[in-house]
């Protein structure tokens, strides 16, 4: 998990021991192109760190005329 290592070192200036502890709680996933991480209305208790690629975010704005 090189991306998270670089982020922790450069942004927070943490040592290797702390990085190892953080990494012990991480699970690496590889998602295929066009896969949804969350569906409309779905909640999660996870945090995603995107190491490479692109993610699109959409949000719902209710119509002002709806009751």
N, C-alpha and C positions, 0 to 999 in steps of 0.2 A: 504494500500500500504506500507506494512512493509519494503520491500526491498529498496524502494527509501528513506524512512525515515532513515534507517540505513546508507545508502550511504551518504546522506546529512549531517547527524550528525558526522559520522566518518571521512569523507574526507574533508568537507568544514567547519565543526564545526559551523553550523548555529543553531539559536534558534527555538523554537516551532512555533513562529509567522510566521517566514519565511517559515517553512515547510508547515504550513497550507495554506499559499498563493500559494506556488508551487502546492500543492495537489489540490487546487481549479481549476487548469487549466489542470489536468490530467484526462484521461478516461481510465478505466481498461477494457481490452479485454482479452478474453480467446479463444485461437485458437486451433482447433483440430490438432492432429498429422498429419504431412505431408502436411499441408496447406502452400501455398506460400504467403509470405508477399508482395513481389513485383515480377512482371514478367520481362522478358528480355526487356529492353528499357523503362520500366516504371519509372517515377520519383515520388517523394513524398515530401511533406512539413512537414512530421511527424517525430518524434523521438520515437524510440521504446526502452523501458527498459524491458529487459527479467528478470522476477522475479524468474522463475524456468523453467527448461527444457533445451533444446538444440536448437541452430539455426545453420544452415549450410549456408555458403556464397560461391557462385560461381561467377566467373567473366569470361567474354569472351575475349579471346586473338585472334585477327584476324590472319589468316594464312599469313605468309610473302609473299607467292606466289600469293595471291589474288590481283586483281587490284582495 
